[in-house]
Amino acid sequence: MEAAIIGLGFLIIGFFAAKGLGEKFKFGCLIVLVLAVILAILFVGLLQIM
């Protein structure tokens, strides 16, 4: 879980460092995918607790 958050942090840094709209669009898609994976992991964890 911590690794996913660190990875997302690096993606966001890459997003702001990226030059041009094309690169930003690619990084934006990656960030959305990583967020979706993190949310899915949290949801599964929540279901296991219940």
HUPEFEN-V930554 format. One record per residue. N is the residue number from 1. SS is DSSP state (H for helix, E for strand, C for the rest). PSI is psi in degrees with one decimal (NA if undefined). D_CENTER is the distance of its C-alpha to the mean C-alpha in whole Angstrom. Layout:
n = <N | N>
ss = <SS | SS>
psi = <PSI | PSI>
d_center = <D_CENTER | D_CENTER>
This chain:
n = <1 | 2 | 3 | 4 | 5 | 6 | 7 | 8 | 9 | 10 | 11 | 12 | 13 | 14 | 15 | 16 | 17 | 18 | 19 | 20 | 21 | 22 | 23 | 24 | 25 | 26 | 27 | 28 | 29 | 30 | 31 | 32 | 33 | 34 | 35 | 36 | 37 | 38 | 39 | 40 | 41 | 42 | 43 | 44 | 45 | 46 | 47 | 48 | 49 | 50>
ss = <C | H | H | H | H | H | H | H | H | H | H | H | H | H | H | H | H | C | C | C | H | H | H | H | H | H | H | H | H | H | H | H | H | H | H | H | H | H | H | H | H | H | H | H | H | H | H | H | H | C>
psi = <-47.2 | -38.2 | -37.4 | -40.9 | -42.2 | -43.2 | -42.0 | -40.2 | -45.2 | -38.6 | -41.8 | -41.0 | -43.7 | -38.3 | -46.1 | -26.1 | -21.6 | 141.6 | 135.5 | 154.4 | -36.8 | -47.7 | -43.4 | -38.5 | -43.5 | -45.6 | -37.8 | -42.9 | -42.4 | -43.9 | -43.6 | -42.9 | -45.8 | -42.2 | -41.6 | -41.8 | -45.0 | -44.7 | -39.7 | -42.6 | -44.3 | -41.5 | -44.0 | -42.9 | -41.5 | -41.3 | -35.9 | -33.5 | -37.8 | NA>
d_center = <11 | 12 | 11 | 7 | 7 | 9 | 7 | 4 | 8 | 9 | 7 | 8 | 11 | 12 | 11 | 14 | 16 | 16 | 19 | 20 | 19 | 18 | 16 | 14 | 14 | 12 | 10 | 9 | 9 | 7 | 4 | 6 | 6 | 3 | 4 | 7 | 7 | 7 | 9 | 12 | 12 | 13 | 15 | 17 | 18 | 19 | 21 | 23 | 24 | 26>
